[in-house]
Amino acid sequence: MIEIAGLPAHILLIHGVVVLAPLAGIAAIVYGAWRAARQYLAWPLGVLSLGLVPLTLVTAQAGEQLAETRPASQLLHEHIEQGDLLKYLAVAFFVVMAMSLAVAYEPFARRLGATGRLGFIGHLRTNRALRFTLLAAGAVAGALLIYQSIITGHSGAASVWAGR
């Protein structure tokens, strides 16, 4: 079992996921809806979406190891299923946000357009329908990330504190 300072890593790492996933989700929604905020949110959103992937995967791995030491229950099983879904959603969120940033964030799109091998991505910024679709998909992915992090956190808390 992964431990940090003698404590199961899952109970410490989960705080990062619980805070950063909804924050990234809110940033994605604002990024998609408010054009003026895009220049300020592009880099923080890119870093958040990228950072959530390993954080979520390591937290889930630590949780699976912790679950092996706990008595099996229906609530714990539900939490594990919700955590698995959150892992996949974090990866999908990163992919959608990377595509959205590549097309909608002008400095990044221009830089990609000037490169040789990935230049076609930068040229996609002129396609308004694609840009709108990616921004909308990013906002939806952000809302799903917020929802799933709340559901997963709630099921984890219920699996620990139910009946106490």
Wavefront OBJ file of the C-alpha trace (Angstrom):
o trace
v 0.000 0.000 0.000
v 1.287 3.442 -0.920
v 1.853 5.553 2.198
v 2.833 9.153 2.827
v 4.191 9.899 6.305
v 2.619 6.684 7.574
v -0.865 7.475 6.246
v -2.540 5.765 3.294
v -1.734 7.923 0.277
v -5.314 7.784 -0.988
v -6.704 9.806 1.906
v -4.104 12.526 1.287
v -4.085 12.575 -2.521
v -7.858 12.630 -2.761
v -7.862 16.179 -1.441
v -5.980 17.290 -4.540
v -8.520 15.636 -6.816
v -11.476 16.977 -4.829
v -10.166 20.535 -5.112
v -8.525 20.555 -8.536
v -11.118 18.627 -10.566
v -14.014 21.016 -9.854
v -11.648 23.974 -10.268
v -10.590 22.677 -13.685
v -14.225 22.008 -14.568
v -15.275 25.546 -13.667
v -12.310 26.945 -15.606
v -13.317 24.889 -18.664
v -16.881 26.168 -18.506
v -15.725 29.786 -18.159
v -13.144 29.274 -20.927
v -15.821 28.029 -23.287
v -18.415 30.649 -22.416
v -16.432 33.851 -21.889
v -14.173 34.868 -24.750
v -12.360 37.609 -22.822
v -11.285 35.151 -20.121
v -9.604 32.764 -22.546
v -6.285 34.571 -22.601
v -6.102 34.393 -18.792
v -7.361 30.828 -18.382
v -5.523 29.058 -21.204
v -2.297 28.210 -19.384
v -3.833 27.473 -15.956
v -6.453 25.280 -17.627
v -3.831 23.428 -19.635
v -1.702 22.815 -16.554
v -4.710 21.771 -14.456
v -6.053 19.363 -17.067
v -2.614 17.827 -17.587
v -1.885 17.598 -13.856
v -5.201 15.944 -13.102
v -4.360 12.894 -15.195
v -1.447 11.539 -13.121
v -2.984 12.792 -9.878
v -6.238 10.953 -10.566
v -4.464 7.788 -11.703
v -2.139 7.673 -8.682
v -5.015 8.455 -6.315
v -7.106 5.657 -7.820
v -4.197 3.219 -7.608
v -3.637 4.140 -3.963
v -7.375 3.757 -3.360
v -7.420 0.293 -4.885
v -4.559 -0.725 -2.608
v -6.353 0.754 0.393
v -9.572 -1.065 -0.556
v -7.741 -4.386 -0.305
v -7.178 -3.707 3.406
v -10.828 -2.798 4.093
v -13.771 -5.150 4.497
v -15.769 -5.475 1.285
v -19.078 -3.640 1.140
v -21.544 -2.461 -1.471
v -20.674 1.174 -0.722
v -16.968 0.515 -1.208
v -17.676 -1.318 -4.472
v -19.722 1.672 -5.720
v -16.909 4.038 -4.774
v -14.374 1.951 -6.689
v -16.614 1.993 -9.767
v -17.091 5.761 -9.487
v -13.321 6.213 -9.087
v -12.679 4.142 -12.201
v -15.064 6.333 -14.155
v -13.345 9.461 -12.803
v -9.970 8.159 -14.050
v -11.269 7.805 -17.590
v -13.075 11.126 -17.407
v -9.889 12.925 -16.302
v -8.031 11.542 -19.319
v -10.896 12.445 -21.672
v -11.075 15.928 -20.113
v -7.374 16.439 -20.827
v -7.742 15.330 -24.452
v -10.737 17.602 -25.054
v -9.053 20.558 -23.357
v -5.801 20.026 -25.283
v -7.738 20.066 -28.567
v -9.768 23.071 -27.449
v -6.670 25.008 -26.434
v -4.882 24.069 -29.661
v -7.713 25.467 -31.761
v -9.208 28.290 -29.667
v -6.203 29.876 -27.923
v -4.819 32.223 -30.582
v -1.117 32.363 -29.588
v -0.953 28.587 -29.322
v -2.897 28.025 -32.537
v -0.653 30.484 -34.418
v 2.476 28.785 -33.098
v 1.130 25.379 -34.140
v 0.246 26.801 -37.556
v 3.864 27.877 -38.054
v 5.294 24.431 -37.294
v 5.739 21.819 -39.946
v 4.371 18.546 -38.621
v 1.479 19.829 -36.492
v 0.703 22.836 -38.642
v -2.692 21.510 -39.692
v -3.910 21.854 -36.088
v -3.100 25.544 -36.011
v -4.915 26.070 -39.299
v -8.077 24.593 -37.811
v -8.524 27.783 -35.744
v -10.137 29.431 -38.754
v -12.947 26.849 -38.720
v -15.568 28.553 -36.524
v -17.849 25.520 -36.279
v -15.017 23.306 -35.075
v -13.834 25.925 -32.581
v -17.367 26.318 -31.222
v -17.810 22.542 -31.018
v -14.544 22.080 -29.125
v -15.326 24.929 -26.719
v -18.777 23.457 -26.070
v -17.288 19.974 -25.630
v -14.780 21.412 -23.163
v -17.544 23.056 -21.153
v -19.568 19.821 -21.126
v -16.471 17.833 -20.135
v -15.860 20.344 -17.343
v -19.408 19.952 -16.055
v -19.089 16.158 -16.181
v -15.776 16.344 -14.324
v -17.361 18.444 -11.578
v -20.321 16.074 -11.299
v -18.213 12.920 -11.279
v -15.764 14.262 -8.699
v -18.684 15.119 -6.397
v -20.336 11.717 -6.902
v -17.054 9.871 -6.377
v -16.206 11.887 -3.282
v -19.652 11.359 -1.832
v -19.559 7.614 -2.409
v -16.108 7.457 -0.797
v -17.250 9.390 2.249
v -20.354 7.215 2.506
v -18.241 4.049 2.326
v -16.122 5.243 5.254
v -18.660 7.009 7.458
v -21.889 5.053 6.849
v -23.163 3.493 10.051
v -20.886 5.475 12.356
l 1 2 3 4 5 6 7 8 9 10 11 12 13 14 15 16 17 18 19 20 21 22 23 24 25 26 27 28 29 30 31 32 33 34 35 36 37 38 39 40 41 42 43 44 45 46 47 48 49 50 51 52 53 54 55 56 57 58 59 60 61 62 63 64 65 66 67 68 69 70 71 72 73 74 75 76 77 78 79 80 81 82 83 84 85 86 87 88 89 90 91 92 93 94 95 96 97 98 99 100 101 102 103 104 105 106 107 108 109 110 111 112 113 114 115 116 117 118 119 120 121 122 123 124 125 126 127 128 129 130 131 132 133 134 135 136 137 138 139 140 141 142 143 144 145 146 147 148 149 150 151 152 153 154 155 156 157 158 159 160 161 162 163 164
